[in-house]
Amino acid sequence: MFDFLQGIFRKPPYPPQNRDEVNRLIQELIHIGETDDFLSERPGHPFNMQCRHIRARQIGARLDELGGLELMLYVHDKIKNRLGKTLIAHLEYCWAEIGRWVP
């Protein structure tokens, strides 16, 4: 319960001027998860040769640029709350090898 409340009241790990961009990226990740998933059984558009969603990886790289691992973890929590355990596990693997992210 403490982790849940801590997540709600945690200060976002990015400067206020990046708020709109981060919120758009979160919404885009939610849309990708709901429509395409973050992983595929076969490569091919919109998935790369490792069967990871190309745009979701680009978003992960941008989040890493904006706030590093701390921002990626913050967004991870937001996505997990919205999409659940299965899709968050897919996102974790999708983001492998981006910045300091370790699934």
Secondary structure, DSSP 8 states (H G I E B T S, - for coil): -HHHHHHHH---SS-GGGHHHHHHHHHHHHHHHHHT-SB-SS-BTTB-TTSBBHHHHHHHHHHHHHHHHHHHHHHHHHHHHHH-HHHHHHHHHHTTTSTT---
